[in-house]
Amino acid sequence: MTAVLLLGGLAVLAIAGLYGVGRLVRVAAQGTARTPFLSGNPPVEHAVSRYHVRWYTVTMLFLAFDMEMVFMYPWTLVVASVGASAVIEMFAFLAVLVAGVLYAWREGALRWV
């Protein structure tokens, strides 16, 4: 219990220290206050404005390819020691991802016009 409290206190001190360092090294705002939205540029729309529905399918495609890489990198490290079953499992995983990409293609997610 003491170790947990000590670690929690250390975390709080580290966060407070980082905030303090940030306050010391920041550049004072000149003129109007800037926000983190749009990298400090003046906003042209509200930060929580709606996106076109097409971007949701693009997001799903990105996640499909992203998950592929997340699982393929560690797989390359163990495929030699595990053997053929690892290869079969990876091809099954890729088949599911390809089915998702083909579905998105059929729905027009790859059409930009």
C-alpha positions as CSV (number, residue, x, y, z in Angstrom):
1,M,0.0,0.0,0.0
2,T,2.8,2.4,0.8
3,A,4.5,1.7,-2.5
4,V,1.3,2.5,-4.4
5,L,0.9,5.8,-2.5
6,L,4.6,6.6,-3.1
7,L,4.2,5.9,-6.8
8,G,1.0,8.0,-7.0
9,G,2.7,10.9,-5.2
10,L,5.7,10.6,-7.6
11,A,3.4,10.7,-10.6
12,V,1.6,13.8,-9.2
13,L,4.9,15.5,-8.6
14,A,6.1,14.6,-12.1
15,I,3.0,16.0,-13.7
16,A,3.2,19.2,-11.6
17,G,6.8,19.6,-12.5
18,L,6.1,19.2,-16.2
19,Y,3.3,21.8,-16.0
20,G,5.7,24.1,-14.2
21,V,8.4,23.7,-16.8
22,G,5.8,24.4,-19.5
23,R,4.7,27.5,-17.8
24,L,8.4,28.7,-17.5
25,V,9.3,28.1,-21.2
26,R,6.1,29.2,-22.9
27,V,6.0,32.2,-25.2
28,A,3.5,34.8,-24.1
29,A,0.6,35.2,-26.5
30,Q,0.8,38.3,-28.6
31,G,-2.5,40.0,-29.4
32,T,-5.4,37.6,-29.4
33,A,-5.3,34.3,-27.6
34,R,-4.6,31.2,-29.7
35,T,-6.2,27.9,-29.2
36,P,-4.8,24.4,-30.0
37,F,-7.5,23.9,-32.6
38,L,-6.1,24.1,-36.1
39,S,-2.5,24.5,-34.8
40,G,-3.1,28.0,-33.5
41,N,-4.7,29.3,-36.7
42,P,-7.9,31.2,-36.4
43,P,-10.8,28.8,-36.6
44,V,-13.0,28.9,-39.7
45,E,-15.6,26.5,-38.2
46,H,-16.6,25.2,-34.8
47,A,-14.3,22.5,-33.4
48,V,-17.1,20.0,-33.1
49,S,-18.7,20.6,-36.5
50,R,-20.0,17.6,-38.4
51,Y,-17.9,15.7,-40.9
52,H,-19.2,14.3,-44.1
53,V,-20.3,10.7,-43.7
54,R,-17.7,9.6,-46.3
55,W,-14.9,10.2,-43.8
56,Y,-16.2,7.4,-41.5
57,T,-15.6,4.8,-44.2
58,V,-12.2,6.2,-44.8
59,T,-11.5,6.0,-41.1
60,M,-12.6,2.3,-41.1
61,L,-10.2,1.6,-44.0
62,F,-7.4,3.3,-42.1
63,L,-8.1,1.2,-39.0
64,A,-8.1,-2.0,-41.1
65,F,-4.7,-1.3,-42.5
66,D,-3.4,0.0,-39.2
67,M,-4.5,-3.1,-37.4
68,E,-2.9,-5.2,-40.1
69,M,0.5,-3.6,-39.3
70,V,0.0,-3.8,-35.5
71,F,-0.4,-7.5,-35.7
72,M,2.1,-8.2,-38.6
73,Y,5.2,-6.7,-36.9
74,P,5.1,-8.9,-33.8
75,W,4.1,-11.9,-36.0
76,T,7.3,-11.6,-38.0
77,L,9.3,-12.2,-34.8
78,V,7.6,-15.4,-33.9
79,V,6.6,-17.0,-37.2
80,A,9.9,-18.9,-37.5
81,S,9.5,-20.5,-34.1
82,V,5.8,-21.2,-34.3
83,G,5.7,-22.6,-37.8
84,A,3.0,-23.2,-40.3
85,S,0.1,-22.6,-37.9
86,A,1.3,-19.0,-37.5
87,V,1.3,-18.6,-41.3
88,I,-2.2,-20.0,-41.6
89,E,-3.5,-17.8,-38.9
90,M,-2.0,-14.7,-40.5
91,F,-3.6,-15.5,-43.8
92,A,-7.0,-16.0,-42.1
93,F,-6.5,-12.6,-40.5
94,L,-5.6,-11.0,-43.8
95,A,-8.6,-12.6,-45.5
96,V,-10.9,-10.9,-42.9
97,L,-9.2,-7.6,-43.6
98,V,-9.4,-8.0,-47.4
99,A,-13.1,-8.8,-47.0
100,G,-13.5,-5.5,-45.2
101,V,-11.6,-3.6,-47.8
102,L,-13.6,-5.2,-50.6
103,Y,-16.8,-4.2,-48.8
104,A,-15.6,-0.6,-48.5
105,W,-14.6,-0.6,-52.2
106,R,-18.0,-1.9,-53.1
107,E,-19.7,0.8,-51.0
108,G,-17.6,3.5,-52.8
109,A,-15.3,4.5,-50.0
110,L,-12.3,4.6,-52.3
111,R,-14.1,6.9,-54.8
112,W,-13.0,10.5,-54.2
113,V,-15.2,12.4,-56.6
